[in-house]
Amino acid sequence: NAGTEADVYISVYGERSDTGSRQLLRSQKSKKFLKGQTDFFAVGAVYLGCLHKIVIGHNGLGSAGNRWFLAKIVIKDPVTDLDFTFLCHRWLDQGQDYGNIAREL
């Protein structure tokens, strides 16, 4: 029960701008956000510069419930080829860890 079927959203913040809230729709995997799985998504945006924050969360819906344990988010900047890693290691779950279904990292 560490994965989720809920709709997951991310906002990425950089020194120049932010993406606004974007739903993570198409993964390279047939099923997204499964326990122990790494998913890959492309998120189009203007050049944000050096990244300093993300907000990641879900809508709390889904037949398997809304429990999701998120280890980390790695964002690869295609312009600079730099990786930005945001560690979480927390639950996004209404019944765990203060009931937060969104995290600022």
N, CA, C and O atoms as a GROMACS GRO file, in nm:
protein
  420
    1ASN      N    1   0.082  -0.121   0.000
    1ASN     CA    2   0.000   0.000   0.000
    1ASN      C    3   0.086   0.126   0.000
    1ASN      O    4   0.051   0.224   0.067
    2ALA      N    5   0.195   0.127  -0.073
    2ALA     CA    6   0.279   0.246  -0.079
    2ALA      C    7   0.266   0.318  -0.211
    2ALA      O    8   0.328   0.422  -0.231
    3GLY      N    9   0.186   0.266  -0.303
    3GLY     CA   10   0.161   0.331  -0.431
    3GLY      C   11   0.026   0.400  -0.429
    3GLY      O   12  -0.046   0.392  -0.330
    4THR      N   13  -0.008   0.469  -0.538
    4THR     CA   14  -0.136   0.538  -0.545
    4THR      C   15  -0.193   0.533  -0.685
    4THR      O   16  -0.119   0.527  -0.784
    5GLU      N   17  -0.325   0.535  -0.693
    5GLU     CA   18  -0.396   0.550  -0.820
    5GLU      C   19  -0.453   0.690  -0.834
    5GLU      O   20  -0.521   0.720  -0.933
    6ALA      N   21  -0.427   0.776  -0.736
    6ALA     CA   22  -0.476   0.913  -0.740
    6ALA      C   23  -0.406   0.991  -0.852
    6ALA      O   24  -0.301   0.950  -0.901
    7ASP      N   25  -0.466   1.103  -0.891
    7ASP     CA   26  -0.403   1.193  -0.987
    7ASP      C   27  -0.295   1.272  -0.913
    7ASP      O   28  -0.321   1.333  -0.810
    8VAL      N   29  -0.173   1.269  -0.967
    8VAL     CA   30  -0.058   1.334  -0.903
    8VAL      C   31  -0.024   1.462  -0.979
    8VAL      O   32  -0.021   1.465  -1.102
    9TYR      N   33   0.002   1.567  -0.902
    9TYR     CA   34   0.033   1.699  -0.958
    9TYR      C   35   0.167   1.748  -0.904
    9TYR      O   36   0.206   1.718  -0.791
   10ILE      N   37   0.238   1.825  -0.988
   10ILE     CA   38   0.366   1.883  -0.947
   10ILE      C   39   0.373   2.028  -0.994
   10ILE      O   40   0.324   2.062  -1.102
   11SER      N   41   0.434   2.112  -0.913
   11SER     CA   42   0.471   2.248  -0.950
   11SER      C   43   0.620   2.261  -0.926
   11SER      O   44   0.669   2.224  -0.819
   12VAL      N   45   0.693   2.311  -1.024
   12VAL     CA   46   0.838   2.325  -1.016
   12VAL      C   47   0.872   2.474  -1.015
   12VAL      O   48   0.823   2.550  -1.099
   13TYR      N   49   0.956   2.515  -0.920
   13TYR     CA   50   0.991   2.655  -0.902
   13TYR      C   51   1.140   2.675  -0.926
   13TYR      O   52   1.223   2.603  -0.870
   14GLY      N   53   1.173   2.772  -1.010
   14GLY     CA   54   1.312   2.805  -1.037
   14GLY      C   55   1.338   2.952  -1.013
   14GLY      O   56   1.249   3.027  -0.973
   15GLU      N   57   1.462   2.994  -1.038
   15GLU     CA   58   1.500   3.133  -1.015
   15GLU      C   59   1.433   3.228  -1.113
   15GLU      O   60   1.426   3.348  -1.086
   16ARG      N   61   1.385   3.178  -1.226
   16ARG     CA   62   1.324   3.265  -1.327
   16ARG      C   63   1.171   3.259  -1.330
   16ARG      O   64   1.107   3.357  -1.366
   17SER      N   65   1.114   3.145  -1.294
   17SER     CA   66   0.970   3.128  -1.308
   17SER      C   67   0.928   2.997  -1.241
   17SER      O   68   1.006   2.934  -1.170
   18ASP      N   69   0.804   2.958  -1.266
   18ASP     CA   70   0.756   2.828  -1.220
   18ASP      C   71   0.663   2.769  -1.325
   18ASP      O   72   0.620   2.838  -1.418
   19THR      N   73   0.634   2.641  -1.310
   19THR     CA   74   0.553   2.571  -1.410
   19THR      C   75   0.404   2.585  -1.385
   19THR      O   76   0.324   2.560  -1.476
   20GLY      N   77   0.364   2.626  -1.265
   20GLY     CA   78   0.224   2.612  -1.227
   20GLY      C   79   0.198   2.464  -1.201
   20GLY      O   80   0.287   2.381  -1.219
   21SER      N   81   0.079   2.433  -1.159
   21SER     CA   82   0.045   2.294  -1.126
   21SER      C   83   0.025   2.213  -1.254
   21SER      O   84  -0.053   2.251  -1.342
   22ARG      N   85   0.097   2.102  -1.264
   22ARG     CA   86   0.089   2.013  -1.381
   22ARG      C   87   0.058   1.872  -1.336
   22ARG      O   88   0.124   1.820  -1.246
   23GLN      N   89  -0.042   1.809  -1.398
   23GLN     CA   90  -0.070   1.670  -1.367
   23GLN      C   91   0.031   1.580  -1.436
   23GLN      O   92   0.062   1.601  -1.554
   24LEU      N   93   0.083   1.482  -1.365
   24LEU     CA   94   0.177   1.386  -1.423
   24LEU      C   95   0.094   1.275  -1.489
   24LEU      O   96   0.041   1.187  -1.421
   25LEU      N   97   0.085   1.281  -1.621
   25LEU     CA   98  -0.007   1.196  -1.695
   25LEU      C   99   0.057   1.072  -1.754
   25LEU      O  100   0.016   0.960  -1.723
   26ARG      N  101   0.156   1.090  -1.839
   26ARG     CA  102   0.209   0.978  -1.917
   26ARG      C  103   0.348   0.939  -1.870
   26ARG      O  104   0.446   1.010  -1.890
   27SER      N  105   0.353   0.822  -1.807
   27SER     CA  106   0.480   0.766  -1.763
   27SER      C  107   0.530   0.671  -1.872
   27SER      O  108   0.454   0.631  -1.960
   28GLN      N  109   0.656   0.634  -1.864
   28GLN     CA  110   0.709   0.532  -1.954
   28GLN      C  111   0.662   0.394  -1.912
   28GLN      O  112   0.682   0.297  -1.986
   29LYS      N  113   0.602   0.382  -1.794
   29LYS     CA  114   0.549   0.254  -1.744
   29LYS      C  115   0.400   0.247  -1.775
   29LYS      O  116   0.334   0.350  -1.788
   30SER      N  117   0.346   0.125  -1.788
   30SER     CA  118   0.204   0.111  -1.818
   30SER      C  119   0.117   0.151  -1.700
   30SER      O  120   0.007   0.204  -1.719
   31LYS      N  121   0.163   0.127  -1.577
   31LYS     CA  122   0.091   0.170  -1.456
   31LYS      C  123   0.182   0.262  -1.377
   31LYS      O  124   0.299   0.229  -1.352
   32LYS      N  125   0.128   0.376  -1.336
   32LYS     CA  126   0.207   0.477  -1.266
   32LYS      C  127   0.200   0.459  -1.116
   32LYS      O  128   0.103   0.405  -1.063
   33PHE      N  129   0.304   0.505  -1.046
   33PHE     CA  130   0.308   0.523  -0.901
   33PHE      C  131   0.285   0.393  -0.823
   33PHE      O  132   0.215   0.392  -0.722
   34LEU      N  133   0.344   0.284  -0.870
   34LEU     CA  134   0.336   0.158  -0.798
   34LEU      C  135   0.446   0.150  -0.693
   34LEU      O  136   0.550   0.215  -0.706
   35LYS      N  137   0.423   0.072  -0.590
   35LYS     CA  138   0.521   0.054  -0.483
   35LYS      C  139   0.654   0.007  -0.540
   35LYS      O  140   0.659  -0.090  -0.615
   36GLY      N  141   0.764   0.075  -0.504
   36GLY     CA  142   0.898   0.037  -0.545
   36GLY      C  143   0.933   0.071  -0.689
   36GLY      O  144   1.041   0.035  -0.735
   37GLN      N  145   0.846   0.138  -0.759
   37GLN     CA  146   0.867   0.166  -0.902
   37GLN      C  147   0.922   0.307  -0.922
   37GLN      O  148   0.887   0.399  -0.847
   38THR      N  149   1.006   0.324  -1.023
   38THR     CA  150   1.052   0.455  -1.066
   38THR      C  151   0.976   0.491  -1.192
   38THR      O  152   0.976   0.415  -1.288
   39ASP      N  153   0.912   0.607  -1.192
   39ASP     CA  154   0.837   0.656  -1.307
   39ASP      C  155   0.910   0.774  -1.369
   39ASP      O  156   0.978   0.849  -1.300
   40PHE      N  157   0.894   0.789  -1.500
   40PHE     CA  158   0.958   0.898  -1.574
   40PHE      C  159   0.851   0.976  -1.648
   40PHE      O  160   0.765   0.918  -1.714
   41PHE      N  161   0.855   1.109  -1.636
   41PHE     CA  162   0.758   1.197  -1.701
   41PHE      C  163   0.831   1.311  -1.769
   41PHE      O  164   0.936   1.354  -1.723
   42ALA      N  165   0.774   1.361  -1.878
   42ALA     CA  166   0.822   1.482  -1.943
   42ALA      C  167   0.724   1.594  -1.907
   42ALA      O  168   0.603   1.580  -1.924
   43VAL      N  169   0.778   1.705  -1.855
   43VAL     CA  170   0.696   1.820  -1.820
   43VAL      C  171   0.751   1.939  -1.898
   43VAL      O  172   0.862   1.984  -1.872
   44GLY      N  173   0.674   1.988  -1.992
   44GLY     CA  174   0.717   2.102  -2.072
   44GLY      C  175   0.706   2.231  -1.994
   44GLY      O  176   0.610   2.251  -1.919
   45ALA      N  177   0.803   2.319  -2.011
   45ALA     CA  178   0.802   2.448  -1.940
   45ALA      C  179   0.902   2.542  -2.006
   45ALA      O  180   0.992   2.498  -2.078
   46VAL      N  181   0.884   2.671  -1.981
   46VAL     CA  182   0.987   2.767  -2.020
   46VAL      C  183   1.110   2.738  -1.934
   46VAL      O  184   1.101   2.668  -1.834
   47TYR      N  185   1.225   2.793  -1.973
   47TYR     CA  186   1.345   2.772  -1.894
   47TYR      C  187   1.328   2.837  -1.757
   47TYR      O  188   1.303   2.957  -1.749
   48LEU      N  189   1.341   2.758  -1.650
   48LEU     CA  190   1.318   2.804  -1.514
   48LEU      C  191   1.444   2.852  -1.443
   48LEU      O  192   1.435   2.914  -1.337
   49GLY      N  193   1.560   2.824  -1.500
   49GLY     CA  194   1.685   2.854  -1.430
   49GLY      C  195   1.712   2.749  -1.325
   49GLY      O  196   1.662   2.637  -1.334
   50CYS      N  197   1.792   2.784  -1.226
   50CYS     CA  198   1.826   2.692  -1.118
   50CYS      C  199   1.700   2.662  -1.036
   50CYS      O  200   1.632   2.754  -0.991
   51LEU      N  201   1.671   2.536  -1.017
   51LEU     CA  202   1.550   2.497  -0.944
   51LEU      C  203   1.574   2.505  -0.793
   51LEU      O  204   1.682   2.469  -0.745
   52HIS      N  205   1.474   2.552  -0.719
   52HIS     CA  206   1.491   2.563  -0.574
   52HIS      C  207   1.378   2.500  -0.494
   52HIS      O  208   1.392   2.484  -0.373
   53LYS      N  209   1.265   2.465  -0.557
   53LYS     CA  210   1.153   2.410  -0.481
   53LYS      C  211   1.058   2.338  -0.575
   53LYS      O  212   1.044   2.375  -0.692
   54ILE      N  213   0.992   2.235  -0.522
   54ILE     CA  214   0.879   2.173  -0.591
   54ILE      C  215   0.767   2.154  -0.489
   54ILE      O  216   0.790   2.144  -0.369
   55VAL      N  217   0.646   2.148  -0.540
   55VAL     CA  218   0.530   2.107  -0.462
   55VAL      C  219   0.472   1.987  -0.534
   55VAL      O  220   0.438   1.995  -0.652
   56ILE      N  221   0.459   1.875  -0.464
   56ILE     CA  222   0.409   1.750  -0.521
   56ILE      C  223   0.292   1.704  -0.435
   56ILE      O  224   0.298   1.711  -0.312
   57GLY      N  225   0.187   1.658  -0.499
   57GLY     CA  226   0.071   1.611  -0.424
   57GLY      C  227  -0.024   1.535  -0.513
   57GLY      O  228  -0.001   1.521  -0.633
   58HIS      N  229  -0.132   1.486  -0.452
   58HIS     CA  230  -0.233   1.414  -0.529
   58HIS      C  231  -0.372   1.454  -0.482
   58HIS      O  232  -0.387   1.524  -0.382
   59ASN      N  233  -0.474   1.408  -0.556
   59ASN     CA  234  -0.611   1.450  -0.527
   59ASN      C  235  -0.681   1.361  -0.425
   59ASN      O  236  -0.797   1.386  -0.393
   60GLY      N  237  -0.615   1.258  -0.374
   60GLY     CA  238  -0.673   1.174  -0.271
   60GLY      C  239  -0.775   1.073  -0.318
   60GLY      O  240  -0.841   1.009  -0.237
   61LEU      N  241  -0.789   1.057  -0.449
   61LEU     CA  242  -0.888   0.965  -0.504
   61LEU      C  243  -0.822   0.840  -0.560
   61LEU      O  244  -0.700   0.838  -0.580
   62GLY      N  245  -0.901   0.737  -0.586
   62GLY     CA  246  -0.850   0.614  -0.646
   62GLY      C  247  -0.907   0.492  -0.575
   62GLY      O  248  -0.931   0.495  -0.454
   63SER      N  249  -0.928   0.386  -0.651
   63SER     CA  250  -0.989   0.265  -0.594
   63SER      C  251  -0.900   0.199  -0.489
   63SER      O  252  -0.950   0.131  -0.400
   64ALA      N  253  -0.769   0.217  -0.499
   64ALA     CA  254  -0.677   0.157  -0.402
   64ALA      C  255  -0.649   0.252  -0.286
   64ALA      O  256  -0.561   0.227  -0.204
   65GLY      N  257  -0.724   0.360  -0.278
   65GLY     CA  258  -0.702   0.457  -0.172
   65GLY      C  259  -0.604   0.565  -0.215
   65GLY      O  260  -0.563   0.572  -0.331
   66ASN      N  261  -0.568   0.646  -0.119
   66ASN     CA  262  -0.482   0.760  -0.153
   66ASN      C  263  -0.346   0.753  -0.085
   66ASN      O  264  -0.275   0.853  -0.082
   67ARG      N  265  -0.309   0.638  -0.033
   67ARG     CA  266  -0.179   0.625   0.034
   67ARG      C  267  -0.067   0.624  -0.070
   67ARG      O  268  -0.074   0.552  -0.170
   68TRP      N  269   0.035   0.705  -0.046
   68TRP     CA  270   0.150   0.707  -0.137
   68TRP      C  271   0.273   0.744  -0.056
   68TRP      O  272   0.275   0.847   0.011
   69PHE      N  273   0.374   0.659  -0.062
   69PHE     CA  274   0.503   0.690   0.001
   69PHE      C  275   0.597   0.734  -0.109
   69PHE      O  276   0.628   0.657  -0.200
   70LEU      N  277   0.644   0.858  -0.101
   70LEU     CA  278   0.730   0.916  -0.203
   70LEU      C  279   0.872   0.924  -0.150
   70LEU      O  280   0.898   0.988  -0.048
   71ALA      N  281   0.965   0.859  -0.219
   71ALA     CA  282   1.106   0.861  -0.178
   71ALA      C  283   1.173   0.991  -0.222
   71ALA      O  284   1.227   1.064  -0.140
   72LYS      N  285   1.169   1.019  -0.353
   72LYS     CA  286   1.236   1.140  -0.403
   72LYS      C  287   1.187   1.173  -0.543
   72LYS      O  288   1.125   1.091  -0.611
   73ILE      N  289   1.216   1.295  -0.583
   73ILE     CA  290   1.190   1.344  -0.719
   73ILE      C  291   1.325   1.390  -0.774
   73ILE      O  292   1.397   1.466  -0.709
   74VAL      N  293   1.358   1.344  -0.894
   74VAL     CA  294   1.478   1.392  -0.964
   74VAL      C  295   1.432   1.459  -1.092
   74VAL      O  296   1.362   1.399  -1.173
   75ILE      N  297   1.472   1.585  -1.110
   75ILE     CA  298   1.437   1.659  -1.230
   75ILE      C  299   1.564   1.682  -1.310
   75ILE      O  300   1.662   1.737  -1.260
   76LYS      N  301   1.560   1.639  -1.436
   76LYS     CA  302   1.675   1.657  -1.526
   76LYS      C  303   1.647   1.778  -1.614
   76LYS      O  304   1.547   1.781  -1.687
   77ASP      N  305   1.734   1.878  -1.608
   77ASP     CA  306   1.723   1.998  -1.690
   77ASP      C  307   1.783   1.968  -1.828
   77ASP      O  308   1.904   1.946  -1.838
   78PRO      N  309   1.700   1.967  -1.933
   78PRO     CA  310   1.753   1.933  -2.066
   78PRO      C  311   1.844   2.040  -2.125
   78PRO      O  312   1.921   2.012  -2.217
   79VAL      N  313   1.837   2.162  -2.073
   79VAL     CA  314   1.922   2.271  -2.123
   79VAL      C  315   2.064   2.258  -2.069
   79VAL      O  316   2.160   2.265  -2.144
   80THR      N  317   2.075   2.238  -1.937
   80THR     CA  318   2.207   2.234  -1.873
   80THR      C  319   2.255   2.092  -1.847
   80THR      O  320   2.372   2.072  -1.813
   81ASP      N  321   2.168   1.994  -1.862
   81ASP     CA  322   2.195   1.853  -1.834
   81ASP      C  323   2.225   1.829  -1.685
   81ASP      O  324   2.289   1.730  -1.649
   82LEU      N  325   2.178   1.920  -1.599
   82LEU     CA  326   2.194   1.904  -1.454
   82LEU      C  327   2.076   1.829  -1.396
   82LEU      O  328   1.964   1.838  -1.447
   83ASP      N  329   2.101   1.753  -1.289
   83ASP     CA  330   1.996   1.686  -1.214
   83ASP      C  331   1.971   1.762  -1.085
   83ASP      O  332   2.065   1.800  -1.015
   84PHE      N  333   1.844   1.784  -1.053
   84PHE     CA  334   1.802   1.845  -0.927
   84PHE      C  335   1.725   1.740  -0.849
   84PHE      O  336   1.621   1.693  -0.896
   85THR      N  337   1.773   1.704  -0.731
   85THR     CA  338   1.712   1.599  -0.651
   85THR      C  339   1.642   1.660  -0.530
   85THR      O  340   1.701   1.739  -0.456
   86PHE      N  341   1.516   1.622  -0.512
   86PHE     CA  342   1.435   1.667  -0.400
   86PHE      C  343   1.394   1.544  -0.321
   86PHE      O  344   1.314   1.463  -0.367
   87LEU      N  345   1.451   1.530  -0.200
   87LEU     CA  346   1.424   1.414  -0.115
   87LEU      C  347   1.294   1.435  -0.038
   87LEU      O  348   1.266   1.545   0.008
   88CYS      N  349   1.217   1.329  -0.026
   88CYS     CA  350   1.092   1.335   0.049
   88CYS      C  351   1.091   1.231   0.161
   88CYS      O  352   1.089   1.267   0.279
   89HIS      N  353   1.092   1.104   0.126
   89HIS     CA  354   1.088   0.993   0.222
   89HIS      C  355   0.974   1.011   0.323
   89HIS      O  356   0.993   0.991   0.443
   90ARG      N  357   0.857   1.049   0.273
   90ARG     CA  358   0.740   1.073   0.358
   90ARG      C  359   0.615   1.020   0.288
   90ARG      O  360   0.614   0.997   0.167
   91TRP      N  361   0.511   1.000   0.366
   91TRP     CA  362   0.380   0.963   0.314
   91TRP      C  363   0.306   1.086   0.265
   91TRP      O  364   0.313   1.193   0.326
   92LEU      N  365   0.235   1.070   0.155
   92LEU     CA  366   0.134   1.166   0.111
   92LEU      C  367   0.003   1.090   0.128
   92LEU      O  368  -0.041   1.019   0.037
   93ASP      N  369  -0.059   1.105   0.244
   93ASP     CA  370  -0.169   1.018   0.284
   93ASP      C  371  -0.253   1.089   0.389
   93ASP      O  372  -0.199   1.142   0.486
   94GLN      N  373  -0.383   1.090   0.371
   94GLN     CA  374  -0.472   1.156   0.465
   94GLN      C  375  -0.474   1.087   0.602
   94GLN      O  376  -0.514   1.148   0.701
   95GLY      N  377  -0.430   0.961   0.607
   95GLY     CA  378  -0.433   0.887   0.733
   95GLY      C  379  -0.297   0.869   0.799
   95GLY      O  380  -0.288   0.802   0.901
   96GLN      N  381  -0.191   0.927   0.743
   96GLN     CA  382  -0.056   0.912   0.796
   96GLN      C  383   0.013   1.048   0.802
   96GLN      O  384  -0.022   1.139   0.728
   97ASP      N  385   0.109   1.060   0.890
   97ASP     CA  386   0.202   1.173   0.886
   97ASP      C  387   0.131   1.308   0.876
   97ASP      O  388   0.157   1.384   0.782
   98TYR      N  389   0.042   1.339   0.968
   98TYR     CA  390  -0.033   1.465   0.975
   98TYR      C  391  -0.136   1.482   0.863
   98TYR      O  392  -0.192   1.591   0.849
   99GLY      N  393  -0.163   1.379   0.785
   99GLY     CA  394  -0.268   1.385   0.684
   99GLY      C  395  -0.237   1.467   0.560
   99GLY      O  396  -0.328   1.505   0.487
  100ASN      N  397  -0.110   1.495   0.535
  100ASN     CA  398  -0.072   1.574   0.418
  100ASN      C  399  -0.077   1.491   0.291
  100ASN      O  400  -0.018   1.383   0.285
  101ILE      N  401  -0.147   1.540   0.188
  101ILE     CA  402  -0.144   1.474   0.057
  101ILE      C  403  -0.065   1.558  -0.042
  101ILE      O  404  -0.063   1.529  -0.162
  102ALA      N  405   0.000   1.663   0.007
  102ALA     CA  406   0.092   1.744  -0.074
  102ALA      C  407   0.213   1.779   0.012
  102ALA      O  408   0.202   1.795   0.134
  103ARG      N  409   0.327   1.790  -0.053
  103ARG     CA  410   0.452   1.824   0.017
  103ARG      C  411   0.527   1.931  -0.062
  103ARG      O  412   0.531   1.929  -0.186
  104GLU      N  413   0.586   2.025   0.012
  104GLU     CA  414   0.678   2.122  -0.047
  104GLU      C  415   0.819   2.072  -0.020
  104GLU      O  416   0.857   2.053   0.096
  105LEU      N  417   0.896   2.051  -0.123
  105LEU     CA  418   1.032   1.998  -0.110
  105LEU      C  419   1.131   2.100  -0.166
  105LEU      O  420   1.252   2.076  -0.166
   0.00000   0.00000   0.00000
